Amino acid sequence: MEHSDEKPVASSVNSNSSAGISPSTSPNTSSEQSPSLLSLRHEIRVWTRDLLIAIGLALVIIVFLYQPVKVEGTSMAPLLSDQERIFINKFVYRFEAIHRGDVVVFWYPLDRSKSFIKRVIALPGETVTIRQGVVTVNGVVVPEPYVPPQYEDVSDYGPQRVPADSYFVMGDHRISSNDSRVFGPVPTQFIYGRAVFAYWPVDHFGSLAMTEAESK
């Protein structure tokens, strides 16, 4: 009986001894892992916060500075195709002047419920003349690499002097464009944006800056 009573004691001692070791090692392991876990969680929170801020700023820029529009018609082909989606900058002309070659969006002078998109050819005070499709401004030929030969209109026009605070605009698809040759120069106050970026279809994805338009 006494011998059998010692075994549970020994077993109990061993069990307690083992239990005594675990608490001494467990805190050390937790203390080693805890800082790294806290650091990882902090980094995740920082990245999440920065991502949300970036998304918020992007939405503000798109909503207040840029406007998505759908192109209807082929008057600006090959730069822009029918049903193509682009972004226009609505505030750019509050901070800088309109330049020759800019692709602008404006209220149609004969019906302000409609919007047109064309390229600026002549500035206020300049004189436009077209002879057999060749455009000259103040007697100087305007290079137009953005007009493919098959889209040229070889008819004559002008001379036409552009009034102050107005712009002479034309479509790149000259034989299929209702532009300043028909409705006259466009008043500055009618121009409300510049085409800056195409996003659909994906094969047209990219900037609509004049330098890129010329290369197409």
Backbone as JSON, one array per atom type, in Angstrom:
{
  "sequence": "MEHSDEKPVASSVNSNSSAGISPSTSPNTSSEQSPSLLSLRHEIRVWTRDLLIAIGLALVIIVFLYQPVKVEGTSMAPLLSDQERIFINKFVYRFEAIHRGDVVVFWYPLDRSKSFIKRVIALPGETVTIRQGVVTVNGVVVPEPYVPPQYEDVSDYGPQRVPADSYFVMGDHRISSNDSRVFGPVPTQFIYGRAVFAYWPVDHFGSLAMTEAESK",
  "N": [[0.82, -1.19, 0.0], [1.9, 1.28, 0.87], [3.98, 1.49, -0.91], [2.61, 1.59, -3.27], [1.37, 4.0, -2.9], [3.39, 5.85, -3.23], [3.9, 6.09, -5.93], [1.88, 7.62, -7.21], [2.57, 10.0, -6.03], [5.14, 10.51, -6.99], [4.51, 10.61, -9.63], [2.87, 12.79, -9.59], [4.63, 14.75, -8.84], [6.34, 14.8, -11.01], [4.52, 15.63, -12.93], [3.85, 18.16, -11.97], [6.32, 19.28, -12.14], [6.72, 19.34, -14.86], [4.67, 21.05, -15.55], [5.63, 23.24, -14.31], [7.72, 24.02, -15.91], [6.64, 24.76, -18.39], [5.17, 27.3, -18.02], [7.38, 28.96, -17.66], [8.68, 28.99, -20.12], [6.75, 29.65, -22.03], [5.86, 32.44, -21.76], [8.2, 33.66, -22.65], [8.31, 32.89, -25.34], [5.97, 34.13, -26.34], [6.62, 36.78, -25.86], [8.65, 37.09, -27.66], [7.37, 36.82, -30.15], [5.29, 38.66, -30.16], [6.01, 41.52, -30.62], [6.68, 41.47, -33.4], [4.28, 40.64, -34.56], [2.62, 42.76, -33.81], [3.89, 44.82, -35.17], [3.48, 44.01, -37.83], [0.69, 44.14, -38.0], [0.37, 46.88, -37.61], [1.63, 47.91, -39.89], [-0.09, 46.92, -41.86], [-2.43, 48.32, -41.23], [-1.55, 50.93, -41.76], [-0.96, 50.79, -44.53], [-3.5, 50.17, -45.49], [-4.91, 52.47, -44.73], [-3.54, 54.42, -46.26], [-4.14, 53.49, -48.83], [-6.92, 53.82, -48.94], [-7.07, 56.59, -48.71], [-5.77, 57.34, -51.09], [-7.54, 56.27, -53.0], [-9.79, 57.8, -52.4], [-8.86, 60.41, -53.04], [-8.43, 60.06, -55.78], [-11.03, 59.65, -56.68], [-12.14, 62.14, -56.08], [-10.66, 63.8, -57.8], [-11.43, 62.77, -60.3], [-14.21, 63.23, -60.27], [-14.46, 66.04, -59.89], [-12.57, 67.31, -61.55], [-12.26, 65.9, -63.94], [-14.27, 64.54, -66.58], [-16.1, 61.81, -67.7], [-16.89, 61.03, -71.05], [-18.85, 60.05, -73.92], [-17.99, 59.45, -77.23], [-19.71, 60.35, -80.11], [-20.23, 59.53, -83.4], [-18.0, 59.96, -86.29], [-16.35, 62.08, -86.84], [-13.91, 62.79, -85.75], [-12.2, 60.79, -86.4], [-9.05, 59.38, -87.41], [-8.34, 59.53, -84.73], [-10.31, 59.45, -82.71], [-12.95, 57.16, -82.3], [-16.33, 56.16, -83.2], [-18.54, 55.88, -80.45], [-16.5, 55.66, -78.64], [-14.94, 55.94, -75.42], [-13.91, 58.6, -73.41], [-11.92, 60.77, -71.27], [-12.47, 64.12, -70.3], [-10.86, 67.18, -69.49], [-12.21, 69.45, -67.39], [-11.48, 71.86, -66.27], [-9.13, 72.86, -67.22], [-8.85, 75.07, -68.94], [-9.26, 77.2, -67.35], [-6.92, 77.79, -66.27], [-4.97, 77.84, -68.19], [-4.2, 78.82, -71.6], [-6.13, 78.24, -74.61], [-4.83, 76.18, -77.1], [-3.55, 75.89, -80.47], [-4.33, 72.9, -82.12], [-5.33, 71.6, -79.91], [-7.74, 69.24, -78.79], [-10.98, 69.87, -78.38], [-13.96, 70.13, -76.37], [-17.21, 71.37, -76.8], [-20.14, 73.48, -76.55], [-22.53, 73.12, -79.05], [-22.79, 75.68, -81.32], [-25.21, 76.27, -82.69], [-27.13, 74.92, -81.35], [-27.39, 74.63, -78.15], [-27.95, 72.49, -76.56], [-26.56, 70.37, -77.4], [-23.36, 68.74, -77.58], [-20.16, 69.11, -79.1], [-17.11, 67.7, -80.42], [-13.99, 68.72, -81.48], [-10.99, 69.72, -83.33], [-8.81, 72.4, -82.56], [-8.01, 74.8, -84.93], [-7.43, 77.42, -85.71], [-6.65, 80.5, -84.02], [-7.99, 83.27, -82.01], [-8.38, 86.21, -83.99], [-6.81, 85.32, -86.09], [-6.45, 84.39, -89.6], [-8.07, 82.1, -91.62], [-7.57, 79.99, -94.37], [-8.49, 77.72, -96.92], [-7.31, 75.75, -99.46], [-7.85, 73.51, -101.91], [-7.91, 71.57, -99.95], [-5.68, 72.08, -98.42], [-4.71, 73.62, -95.5], [-4.21, 76.91, -94.45], [-2.99, 79.3, -92.14], [-3.0, 82.63, -91.53], [-1.56, 82.81, -93.87], [0.36, 80.84, -93.65], [1.14, 77.46, -94.07], [-0.55, 74.91, -92.3], [0.78, 72.2, -90.66], [-0.61, 68.98, -90.79], [-0.53, 66.14, -89.71], [-2.3, 64.47, -88.49], [-4.47, 64.1, -90.11], [-5.44, 61.69, -92.2], [-4.68, 60.8, -95.64], [-6.94, 59.65, -96.96], [-9.02, 60.84, -95.63], [-9.08, 63.47, -96.29], [-10.43, 66.63, -97.38], [-10.78, 68.11, -100.36], [-11.84, 70.5, -101.07], [-12.38, 74.12, -101.3], [-12.1, 76.91, -99.0], [-12.9, 79.99, -97.38], [-11.0, 83.11, -97.6], [-11.3, 83.3, -93.97], [-11.64, 85.34, -91.27], [-10.97, 84.92, -87.88], [-13.02, 85.87, -85.24], [-12.41, 87.98, -82.31], [-11.91, 86.34, -79.18], [-12.85, 83.87, -80.08], [-12.71, 80.63, -81.74], [-11.47, 78.71, -84.46], [-12.56, 75.64, -85.48], [-12.08, 72.22, -86.51], [-12.95, 68.92, -87.68], [-10.95, 65.93, -87.68], [-11.57, 64.05, -89.57], [-12.09, 65.12, -92.38], [-13.85, 65.01, -94.6], [-16.17, 64.25, -93.48], [-17.27, 65.93, -91.48], [-18.97, 68.17, -89.46], [-18.27, 71.31, -88.9], [-16.43, 74.34, -88.09], [-16.38, 75.31, -90.66], [-18.94, 75.15, -91.42], [-20.68, 76.08, -89.3], [-19.31, 78.24, -88.38], [-16.79, 80.13, -86.44], [-16.12, 79.19, -82.99], [-17.32, 80.59, -80.02], [-15.34, 81.51, -77.17], [-16.54, 81.1, -74.63], [-18.17, 78.96, -75.07], [-16.62, 76.74, -75.11], [-15.83, 74.09, -73.09], [-14.09, 72.12, -72.18], [-11.18, 69.95, -72.52], [-10.14, 67.21, -74.43], [-8.44, 64.56, -72.94], [-7.76, 61.92, -72.34], [-8.16, 58.59, -73.42], [-10.11, 55.77, -72.63], [-11.59, 53.58, -73.36], [-12.4, 51.78, -76.3], [-10.03, 49.25, -75.16], [-7.84, 49.08, -76.86], [-7.43, 51.63, -77.67], [-6.58, 52.89, -75.48], [-5.06, 55.48, -73.69], [-3.15, 58.6, -73.74], [-4.48, 61.67, -75.13], [-2.99, 63.71, -76.04], [-1.66, 66.27, -78.21], [0.77, 65.63, -79.44], [0.76, 62.86, -79.44], [-1.49, 62.38, -80.9], [-0.71, 63.23, -83.38], [1.03, 61.27, -84.12], [-0.49, 59.1, -84.72]],
  "CA": [[0.0, 0.0, 0.0], [2.75, 2.47, 0.93], [4.73, 1.57, -2.16], [1.72, 2.04, -4.32], [1.03, 5.4, -2.66], [4.48, 6.71, -3.66], [3.91, 6.29, -7.37], [1.13, 8.81, -7.58], [3.28, 11.19, -5.59], [6.2, 10.73, -7.95], [3.87, 11.04, -10.87], [2.37, 14.13, -9.38], [5.77, 15.64, -8.82], [6.77, 14.95, -12.4], [3.52, 16.44, -13.63], [4.02, 19.53, -11.52], [7.59, 19.76, -12.65], [6.52, 19.68, -16.25], [3.83, 22.23, -15.58], [6.45, 24.36, -13.89], [8.61, 24.41, -17.01], [5.86, 25.39, -19.45], [4.95, 28.72, -17.83], [8.61, 29.73, -17.75], [9.09, 29.12, -21.52], [5.66, 30.22, -22.83], [5.93, 33.9, -21.83], [9.34, 34.08, -23.47], [7.94, 32.72, -26.74], [5.0, 35.18, -26.67], [7.28, 38.08, -25.86], [9.45, 37.17, -28.86], [6.51, 36.93, -31.32], [4.34, 39.77, -30.05], [6.41, 42.75, -31.32], [6.61, 41.31, -34.85], [2.88, 40.63, -34.94], [2.12, 44.12, -33.67], [4.47, 45.61, -36.26], [2.8, 43.62, -39.06], [-0.66, 44.71, -37.95], [0.5, 48.33, -37.78], [1.92, 48.17, -41.31], [-1.32, 46.65, -42.62], [-3.32, 49.45, -41.0], [-1.0, 52.1, -42.47], [-1.17, 50.59, -45.97], [-4.95, 50.27, -45.75], [-5.28, 53.89, -44.63], [-3.0, 55.13, -47.42], [-4.87, 53.06, -50.01], [-8.23, 54.46, -48.91], [-6.86, 58.02, -49.01], [-5.46, 57.44, -52.52], [-8.78, 56.04, -53.74], [-10.63, 58.97, -52.18], [-8.33, 61.52, -53.84], [-8.66, 59.76, -57.19], [-12.45, 59.89, -56.95], [-12.36, 63.6, -56.06], [-10.08, 64.35, -59.03], [-12.26, 62.36, -61.44], [-15.53, 63.86, -60.2], [-14.43, 67.49, -59.96], [-11.68, 67.82, -62.59], [-12.42, 65.17, -65.2], [-15.61, 64.06, -66.86], [-16.13, 60.81, -68.77], [-17.87, 61.29, -72.1], [-18.89, 59.09, -75.02], [-17.91, 60.08, -78.54], [-20.73, 59.9, -81.06], [-19.86, 59.93, -84.75], [-16.64, 59.65, -86.74], [-15.72, 63.3, -87.34], [-12.55, 62.92, -85.25], [-11.4, 59.61, -86.77], [-8.86, 58.12, -86.69], [-7.98, 59.73, -83.33], [-11.43, 58.99, -81.9], [-13.93, 56.39, -83.05], [-17.7, 56.23, -82.72], [-18.83, 55.19, -79.19], [-15.31, 55.59, -77.79], [-15.06, 56.63, -74.13], [-12.74, 59.41, -73.08], [-12.02, 61.74, -70.17], [-12.14, 65.5, -70.65], [-10.49, 68.04, -68.37], [-13.2, 70.54, -67.39], [-10.97, 73.07, -65.65], [-7.81, 73.2, -67.74], [-8.81, 76.39, -69.57], [-9.29, 78.24, -66.33], [-5.54, 78.03, -65.83], [-4.09, 78.01, -69.33], [-4.87, 79.23, -72.83], [-6.44, 77.23, -75.62], [-3.75, 76.15, -78.1], [-3.8, 75.23, -81.75], [-4.11, 71.46, -82.02], [-6.11, 71.03, -78.81], [-9.03, 68.61, -79.11], [-11.83, 70.51, -77.38], [-15.4, 69.83, -76.3], [-17.9, 72.66, -76.7], [-21.57, 73.5, -76.87], [-22.8, 73.38, -80.46], [-23.28, 77.07, -81.39], [-26.57, 76.36, -83.22], [-28.04, 74.21, -80.43], [-26.56, 74.45, -76.95], [-28.28, 71.24, -75.88], [-25.66, 69.37, -77.95], [-21.92, 68.98, -77.44], [-19.32, 68.65, -80.2], [-15.68, 67.58, -80.14], [-13.23, 69.04, -82.68], [-9.63, 70.18, -83.09], [-8.6, 73.83, -82.78], [-7.15, 75.04, -86.08], [-6.99, 78.83, -85.72], [-6.89, 81.23, -82.78], [-8.63, 84.58, -82.2], [-7.67, 87.2, -84.79], [-6.1, 84.72, -87.22], [-7.23, 84.22, -90.82], [-8.01, 80.73, -92.12], [-7.86, 79.78, -95.79], [-8.3, 76.33, -97.35], [-7.24, 75.62, -100.9], [-7.69, 72.1, -102.28], [-7.7, 70.78, -98.74], [-4.51, 72.53, -97.66], [-5.11, 74.67, -94.56], [-3.21, 77.92, -94.09], [-3.39, 80.28, -91.12], [-2.19, 83.83, -91.77], [-0.69, 82.56, -95.01], [1.33, 79.77, -93.37], [0.52, 76.13, -94.12], [-0.61, 74.22, -91.01], [1.05, 70.76, -90.79], [-1.71, 68.2, -90.22], [-0.28, 64.7, -89.83], [-3.43, 63.74, -87.9], [-5.49, 63.91, -91.14], [-4.97, 60.73, -93.22], [-5.03, 61.19, -97.02], [-8.29, 59.21, -97.34], [-10.01, 61.66, -94.93], [-8.92, 64.86, -96.7], [-11.46, 67.29, -98.17], [-9.99, 68.94, -101.26], [-12.58, 71.71, -101.44], [-11.83, 75.4, -100.85], [-12.87, 77.65, -97.99], [-12.3, 81.22, -96.9], [-10.47, 83.32, -96.23], [-12.18, 83.6, -92.85], [-10.94, 85.89, -90.1], [-11.57, 84.46, -86.64], [-13.28, 87.0, -84.34], [-11.79, 87.95, -80.98], [-12.56, 85.43, -78.24], [-13.45, 82.73, -80.78], [-11.73, 79.68, -82.27], [-11.88, 77.97, -85.65], [-12.34, 74.22, -85.18], [-12.39, 71.28, -87.58], [-12.76, 67.52, -87.38], [-9.84, 65.31, -88.41], [-12.18, 63.36, -90.71], [-12.54, 66.34, -93.04], [-14.97, 64.81, -95.53], [-17.35, 63.84, -92.72], [-17.23, 66.73, -90.25], [-19.74, 69.41, -89.34], [-17.37, 72.09, -88.06], [-16.46, 75.8, -88.28], [-16.64, 75.6, -92.07], [-20.39, 75.18, -91.56], [-21.35, 76.92, -88.29], [-18.48, 79.38, -88.01], [-15.92, 80.02, -85.25], [-16.79, 78.89, -81.72], [-16.97, 81.53, -78.95], [-14.57, 80.94, -76.07], [-17.38, 80.68, -73.51], [-18.84, 77.71, -75.4], [-15.65, 75.64, -74.94], [-15.83, 73.76, -71.66], [-13.17, 71.05, -71.79], [-10.2, 69.42, -73.48], [-10.0, 65.75, -74.39], [-7.1, 64.28, -72.43], [-7.41, 60.51, -72.15], [-9.11, 57.59, -73.89], [-10.02, 54.58, -71.78], [-12.32, 52.46, -73.95], [-11.91, 50.42, -76.07], [-8.7, 49.16, -74.56], [-6.76, 49.27, -77.83], [-7.24, 53.08, -77.81], [-6.23, 53.38, -74.15], [-3.88, 56.32, -73.65], [-3.27, 60.05, -73.78], [-4.93, 62.3, -76.35], [-2.17, 64.91, -76.28], [-1.48, 66.53, -79.63], [1.95, 64.93, -79.95], [0.41, 61.47, -79.7], [-2.49, 62.39, -81.96], [0.0, 63.38, -84.64], [1.76, 60.05, -84.46], [-1.42, 58.03, -85.09]],
  "C": [[0.86, 1.25, 0.0], [3.51, 2.65, -0.37], [3.83, 2.1, -3.28], [1.34, 3.49, -4.14], [2.13, 6.33, -3.16], [4.43, 7.03, -5.15], [3.08, 7.49, -7.79], [1.83, 10.08, -7.18], [4.37, 11.53, -6.59], [5.61, 11.24, -9.27], [3.37, 12.46, -10.76], [3.49, 15.14, -9.4], [6.26, 15.9, -10.24], [5.81, 15.84, -13.19], [3.64, 17.9, -13.26], [5.3, 20.13, -12.07], [7.45, 20.17, -14.1], [5.7, 20.94, -16.38], [4.62, 23.46, -15.2], [7.35, 24.87, -15.01], [7.84, 25.19, -18.08], [5.61, 26.87, -19.22], [6.22, 29.53, -18.01], [9.04, 29.93, -19.21], [8.03, 29.83, -22.35], [5.69, 31.74, -22.89], [7.07, 34.39, -22.71], [9.01, 33.99, -24.96], [6.98, 33.81, -27.18], [5.67, 36.52, -26.77], [8.15, 38.26, -27.09], [8.59, 37.41, -30.1], [5.65, 38.19, -31.3], [4.77, 41.04, -30.77], [6.31, 42.63, -32.84], [5.17, 41.3, -35.34], [2.28, 42.02, -34.86], [2.63, 45.01, -34.8], [3.77, 45.31, -37.58], [1.4, 44.22, -39.11], [-0.64, 46.22, -38.17], [0.75, 48.68, -39.25], [0.69, 47.96, -42.17], [-2.3, 47.81, -42.45], [-2.86, 50.69, -41.76], [-1.24, 51.98, -43.97], [-2.64, 50.71, -46.33], [-5.4, 51.72, -45.72], [-4.81, 54.66, -45.85], [-3.75, 54.77, -48.71], [-6.24, 53.74, -50.08], [-8.12, 55.96, -49.23], [-6.59, 58.21, -50.5], [-6.71, 57.24, -53.36], [-9.7, 57.24, -53.61], [-10.17, 60.16, -53.01], [-8.58, 61.3, -55.32], [-10.12, 60.03, -57.57], [-12.76, 61.38, -56.99], [-11.86, 64.22, -57.36], [-10.96, 64.02, -60.23], [-13.58, 63.11, -61.45], [-15.46, 65.36, -60.46], [-13.56, 68.05, -61.09], [-11.93, 67.17, -63.94], [-13.85, 64.65, -65.34], [-15.54, 63.0, -67.95], [-17.21, 61.14, -69.77], [-17.77, 60.21, -73.17], [-18.89, 59.84, -76.34], [-18.99, 59.48, -79.44], [-20.38, 60.44, -82.45], [-18.39, 59.68, -85.04], [-15.89, 60.89, -87.22], [-14.3, 63.5, -86.84], [-11.71, 61.66, -85.49], [-10.16, 60.07, -87.54], [-8.49, 58.29, -85.21], [-9.04, 59.16, -82.41], [-12.44, 58.27, -82.78], [-15.31, 56.54, -82.43], [-17.87, 55.34, -81.49], [-17.6, 55.03, -78.29], [-15.54, 56.4, -76.52], [-13.77, 57.35, -73.81], [-13.0, 60.24, -71.83], [-11.71, 63.12, -70.73], [-11.8, 66.26, -69.37], [-11.38, 69.28, -68.41], [-12.65, 71.86, -66.89], [-9.67, 73.58, -66.25], [-7.76, 74.62, -68.29], [-9.09, 77.53, -68.6], [-7.88, 78.65, -65.92], [-4.56, 78.2, -66.99], [-4.9, 78.32, -70.58], [-5.18, 78.03, -73.72], [-5.37, 77.32, -76.71], [-4.21, 75.51, -79.4], [-3.46, 73.75, -81.62], [-4.86, 70.81, -80.88], [-7.39, 70.4, -79.34], [-10.0, 69.03, -78.01], [-13.27, 70.03, -77.5], [-16.13, 71.13, -76.05], [-19.39, 72.49, -76.98], [-21.73, 73.87, -78.34], [-23.43, 74.77, -80.59], [-24.72, 77.21, -81.87], [-27.6, 75.66, -82.35], [-27.26, 73.84, -79.17], [-26.95, 73.22, -76.13], [-27.37, 70.1, -76.35], [-24.21, 69.76, -77.72], [-21.18, 68.39, -78.63], [-17.88, 68.51, -79.71], [-14.91, 67.75, -81.45], [-11.82, 69.48, -82.29], [-9.53, 71.67, -83.41], [-7.59, 74.03, -83.91], [-6.6, 76.46, -86.08], [-7.46, 79.54, -84.46], [-7.53, 82.58, -83.06], [-7.75, 85.54, -83.01], [-6.93, 86.65, -85.99], [-7.05, 84.54, -88.42], [-6.99, 82.82, -91.4], [-8.37, 80.7, -93.6], [-7.6, 78.31, -96.13], [-8.36, 76.29, -98.87], [-6.89, 74.17, -101.25], [-7.3, 71.24, -101.06], [-6.52, 71.21, -97.89], [-4.91, 73.74, -96.81], [-3.95, 75.63, -94.31], [-3.81, 78.86, -93.07], [-2.44, 81.46, -91.23], [-1.16, 83.59, -92.87], [0.33, 81.46, -94.82], [0.6, 78.43, -93.34], [0.6, 75.48, -92.73], [-0.31, 72.74, -91.23], [-0.06, 69.97, -90.1], [-1.5, 66.7, -90.4], [-1.4, 63.84, -89.26], [-4.57, 63.53, -88.89], [-4.96, 62.94, -92.19], [-5.42, 61.16, -94.62], [-6.46, 60.82, -97.41], [-9.39, 60.02, -96.66], [-9.94, 63.13, -95.35], [-10.12, 65.35, -97.51], [-10.74, 68.31, -99.06], [-10.73, 70.2, -101.72], [-11.91, 72.96, -100.85], [-12.73, 76.04, -99.8], [-12.11, 78.93, -97.65], [-11.76, 82.11, -98.01], [-11.53, 83.75, -95.21], [-11.34, 84.12, -91.69], [-11.7, 85.48, -88.84], [-11.79, 85.65, -85.71], [-12.52, 86.86, -83.02], [-12.6, 87.03, -80.07], [-13.33, 84.31, -78.93], [-12.34, 81.87, -81.37], [-12.32, 78.95, -83.48], [-11.54, 76.51, -85.42], [-12.75, 73.36, -86.37], [-12.2, 69.86, -87.07], [-11.61, 66.96, -88.2], [-10.35, 64.55, -89.65], [-12.87, 64.42, -91.56], [-13.74, 66.16, -93.96], [-16.25, 64.39, -94.8], [-17.4, 64.6, -91.4], [-18.06, 68.0, -90.39], [-18.97, 70.3, -88.38], [-17.47, 73.58, -88.4], [-16.63, 76.2, -89.74], [-18.14, 75.74, -92.33], [-21.03, 76.18, -90.6], [-20.49, 78.09, -87.79], [-17.61, 79.14, -86.78], [-16.74, 79.85, -83.97], [-16.36, 79.9, -80.66], [-16.27, 80.82, -77.78], [-15.45, 80.38, -74.97], [-18.14, 79.39, -73.78], [-17.92, 76.49, -75.18], [-15.51, 75.32, -73.46], [-14.9, 72.6, -71.27], [-12.23, 70.65, -72.9], [-10.11, 67.92, -73.32], [-8.57, 65.41, -73.97], [-6.74, 62.8, -72.42], [-8.52, 59.6, -72.66], [-8.97, 56.33, -73.03], [-10.81, 53.39, -72.32], [-12.62, 52.76, -75.41], [-10.45, 50.38, -75.67], [-7.58, 49.38, -75.56], [-6.53, 50.75, -78.14], [-6.82, 53.72, -76.49], [-4.96, 54.24, -74.21], [-4.2, 57.79, -73.76], [-3.74, 60.54, -75.14], [-4.18, 63.61, -76.6], [-1.88, 65.04, -77.75], [-0.3, 65.74, -80.2], [1.62, 63.49, -80.27], [-0.61, 61.38, -80.82], [-1.79, 62.47, -83.31], [0.67, 62.09, -85.09], [0.84, 58.92, -84.92], [-1.72, 58.07, -86.58]]
}
